[in-house]
Amino acid sequence: MRTTIANRFDESLTAIQTHARQVADEQNRLSTGTKLLRASDSPIAIGRAVDLRTSSAHLDSLKRLQGAASNRMAEAELAMQDAARVLDDFHQLWAATQNGSLGPDQLRLFSTQARALQEELRQTLTRTDAGGYRLFDSKSLLVMIGGGSNNVDPISVDTVGAISDLKVLNSTLDPDWLTSASSLDAAIDKITIDADSLIAKFVQSLQAGERPVVLNQEFKTASQTMVLQRIAVGANQARVERATERADDVQLATQTALSTEVDTDYASSSMEVQKAKALLEAAQTITAQIGSMNLFQKLG
């Protein structure tokens, strides 16, 4: 079948429009860095990109929670270290007061140190983190460090300390003393300044010039409970660190997959620009040649 000059001219004009659009698209991809300029470019890739962006956003949120958990546990660990040290100082002070050569006046001198330790312990147990959360409040224990998407249940860890085992410092407390307390402050008062508290009795005995009585080394036991709490928080800190490492690895893989789907391949796109320009110039040359033909050339 014979191709007429008019058909060739129309085809060259269509080719000019097609290749001009290809040049513009590839240059746009190079300037914007994305190869998906419109939904029709690749509906499947756009769908995968949406899923990958959702996963990346979830990982960002999860890493912020992991950071919050890590920071709070670091402060809780320091608070428990300070509490254990204060309780150990109480034990050392009690041992010092058992020296039989000390009289009432010498014992009263120890009361100032005991009163300072009492206040320091109370302030330590009421300490908060940078976000205002109480470091020994059991109602603020859990922070999610994993899961929560792709049909995986959330994974949470304890991020604060506990004072439940400090009931050893008040013999009148029942096993459920902490849950029955009206607030954390009330519970702390029970073990530090309450009339039945061993600490309060210890301070009062020294102030009266009397030798304090600690029958079962309760201060040492209480200090050891804080050490055990600190070990538990340390184990959870290790869990958070491993979870953070996993989240970093998954996010890197997610971002790599997302980049493959939507980011411009500059080498490939540059080659496409050059190829489209060459085809555009060829189509323009053909159009110009047809346009410059005389009547006899067109008829021939």
ABEGO torsion letter per residue (X at the ends): XBBBAAAAAAAAAAAAAAAAAAAAAAAAAAAAGBABABAAABAAAAAAAAAAAAAAAAAAAAAAAAAAAAAAAAAAAAAAAAAAAAAAAAAAAAAAAABAABBAAAAAAAAAAAAAAAAAAAAAAABBBAAGBBAABAAAABBBABEGBGGBBBBBBBABBBAAAAAAABAABBAAAAAABABAAAAAAAAAABAABAAAAAAAAAAAGBBBBBAAGAAAAAAAAAAAAAAAAAAAAAAAAAAAAAAAAAAAAAAAAAAAAABBBAAAAAAAAAAAAAAAAAAAAAAAAAAABBAAAAAX
